[in-house]
Amino acid sequence: MFDEKTVQCFLENQLQLYPEKVAETYEEAENFLEECMAVVVDSVREVWEFFEEEGVDMEGADEEGILEADEVFAIGDGRYLIIE
């Protein structure tokens, strides 16, 4: 479900969301993403739409602020990983 770039992004940046590592290996990271129902979106707009659909309070937020949320990981190719 998750491509190599997505899993690697999470593996390298997981401490932005969690106080300690939840995965040490690629396989553990991939399993974790599947278990927590993480999603990959293709643009900032889709990140925004995801938060709206989930009912996240975004009052006063702008696109830059949304991307700074701990649960949003920039994959590096224009896509974003969101951990629910």
C-alpha positions in Angstrom: 0.0 0.0 0.0 2.8 2.4 0.8 5.7 2.9 -1.6 9.4 2.9 -0.5 9.7 6.7 -0.5 6.7 7.1 1.8 7.9 4.4 4.3 11.4 5.8 4.3 10.0 9.3 5.0 8.2 8.1 8.0 11.1 6.0 9.3 13.4 9.0 9.1 11.0 11.5 10.6 8.8 9.6 13.1 10.2 11.5 16.0 8.4 14.6 14.8 5.2 13.0 16.0 6.3 10.5 18.6 8.6 11.0 21.7 10.4 7.8 20.8 10.7 5.6 17.7 7.8 3.3 17.0 9.7 1.5 14.2 13.3 0.6 13.8 13.1 -1.2 10.4 11.5 -0.6 7.1 9.1 -3.5 7.7 8.1 -2.2 11.1 7.5 1.2 9.7 5.4 -0.2 6.8 3.3 -2.3 9.3 2.8 0.7 11.6 1.6 2.9 8.8 -0.9 0.2 7.7 -2.1 -0.4 11.3 -2.7 3.3 12.0 -4.5 3.8 8.7 -2.1 6.5 7.5 -3.0 8.2 4.2 -1.0 9.7 1.4 -2.3 12.7 -0.4 -1.0 14.4 -3.5 -1.1 18.1 -2.5 -1.5 20.7 0.2 -5.1 21.1 -0.8 -5.7 17.4 -0.2 -4.1 17.8 3.3 -6.5 20.6 4.0 -9.5 18.6 2.7 -8.5 15.6 4.8 -8.4 17.7 8.0 -11.8 19.2 7.1 -13.3 15.8 6.6 -11.9 14.6 9.9 -13.4 17.6 11.7 -10.1 19.1 12.7 -10.4 22.7 14.0 -8.4 24.8 11.5 -9.7 28.2 12.5 -7.0 30.7 11.8 -4.7 28.2 10.1 -3.2 28.7 6.7 -1.6 26.2 4.3 1.8 26.6 5.9 0.4 26.0 9.4 -1.3 22.9 8.2 1.9 21.5 6.9 3.6 22.1 10.2 1.2 19.8 12.0 3.1 17.0 13.7 1.0 14.4 11.9 1.8 15.7 8.4 5.0 14.4 6.8 6.3 16.0 3.5 7.4 13.0 1.4 9.6 15.2 -0.7 7.9 14.7 -4.1 4.9 16.9 -3.6 3.0 14.3 -1.7 2.2 14.2 2.1 1.8 11.4 4.5 -0.8 11.9 7.2 -0.8 9.8 10.4 -4.3 9.5 11.9 
